C-alpha cells in the first residue's frame, strides 16, 4: 500500500503552505497554535 503524496497532491500541499506563510500573520498563528477548539474568529 502506497501512502506517499502524488505529484499533484504534493504540489497543492506546497502551494497551500506558501499561501499560509505569505498571508497569515503572527497573531493568527498564535491563536491557532494556542487554542484547543475551533476558533470562532474575532
C-alpha positions in Angstrom: 0.0 0.0 0.0 1.4 3.4 -1.0 1.0 6.3 1.4 3.1 8.9 -0.3 1.5 12.0 -1.8 1.0 12.0 -5.6 2.9 14.7 -7.5 -0.3 16.7 -7.8 -1.0 16.4 -4.0 2.5 17.4 -3.1 2.3 20.5 -5.4 -1.0 21.5 -3.8 0.4 20.9 -0.3 3.4 23.2 -1.0 1.1 25.8 -2.6 -1.1 25.9 0.5 1.9 26.1 2.8 3.3 29.1 0.8 -0.1 30.8 0.8 -0.3 30.5 4.6 3.3 31.7 5.1 2.5 34.7 2.9 -0.9 35.6 4.2 -1.3 34.5 7.9 0.2 36.9 10.4 1.7 36.3 13.8 -1.4 36.9 15.9 -3.5 34.5 13.8 -0.8 31.9 14.0 -0.6 32.3 17.8 -4.4 31.9 18.1 -4.3 28.7 16.0 -1.4 27.3 18.0 -2.9 28.1 21.4 -6.5 27.0 21.1 -7.9 23.6 21.8 -11.1 24.2 19.9 -12.1 25.6 16.5 -11.8 29.4 16.7 -14.9 31.3 16.3 -12.9 34.3 15.0 -12.9 37.9 16.3 
